């Protein structure tokens, strides 16, 4: 089947690892992913977290680029509501100038933390990140160096201008996000490990293709492979995902009930917390490949970015090894660049 595979890593603190050890595990996993034939390796952004060490993807991306030679490295993603699009463009232009053709800029809409850290990130700003679409459009134009003549900042450039621009992706878990990516003409990644409703996935895929028939549609999916289906099922166990539902209508996925309740309390809104069975694609490599093949055909998916739930370091790495393009004998689809 013609699709590519990537990895999303959040630098989890597992098995009593320190922050330093968790980040070095991410470095080692990126190097292993390169050896195993994965197309790209992404790192995430989470703030004020006691369970995840990945707070600054642009810094970690630069280090990973220096520690690898060929695999694409990127953010999954930079939470644009907190930052100046101009500075984000400059950061990734520097990276793309240092490592031409290897840099991905994934942009996320989520806060990446609890309301307290969001307040800290936006401290002193006026709009509090509420103009996301405007920020993303501005960032896209800065990357493409195509600010319109009538723009108040016409003539501005996010230097240095790299010969090969970083690839721009929008991350989301709804048809609305898919529509925005399609309208802007950029690649889209549906976060199925956050929203595993296949009806929503189907609508997002159709919406994206309506606006951008030949665009790059990817899905980040929770997977866990083991030598036998029985072992994989035992490892998955009764894992749950936790969501906090705010009175304003927003819903966010957190790592635990405690964090979800803390988010609700810090939000200042009425809220409810619910747990759901985690929809993790588990089994042998053959089992999982069959499902990926079916998803690829049904939803016209160009790429799967694998996200493995937090287990022991050995079990996570083994899963990525078992699902590697080399091990699955995949004829890789040419990746977006």
Secondary structure as UniProt FT lines:
FT   STRAND          4..9
FT   TURN            15..16
FT   HELIX           19..35
FT   TURN            36..37
FT   STRAND          40..43
FT   HELIX           57..67
FT   STRAND          72..79
FT   HELIX           80..82
FT   HELIX           85..98
FT   TURN            100..101
FT   STRAND          103..108
FT   HELIX           115..121
FT   TURN            122..124
FT   TURN            128..129
FT   HELIX           132..144
FT   TURN            149..150
FT   TURN            152..155
FT   STRAND          167..172
FT   HELIX           175..184
FT   STRAND          187..191
FT   TURN            192..194
FT   HELIX           198..211
FT   TURN            213..214
FT   STRAND          217..225
FT   HELIX           229..236
FT   TURN            237..238
FT   STRAND          240..246
FT   TURN            247..248
FT   STRAND          251..254
FT   HELIX           257..267
FT   STRAND          271..277
FT   STRAND          281..283
FT   HELIX           285..299
FT   STRAND          303..307
FT   HELIX           313..322
FT   HELIX           325..328
//
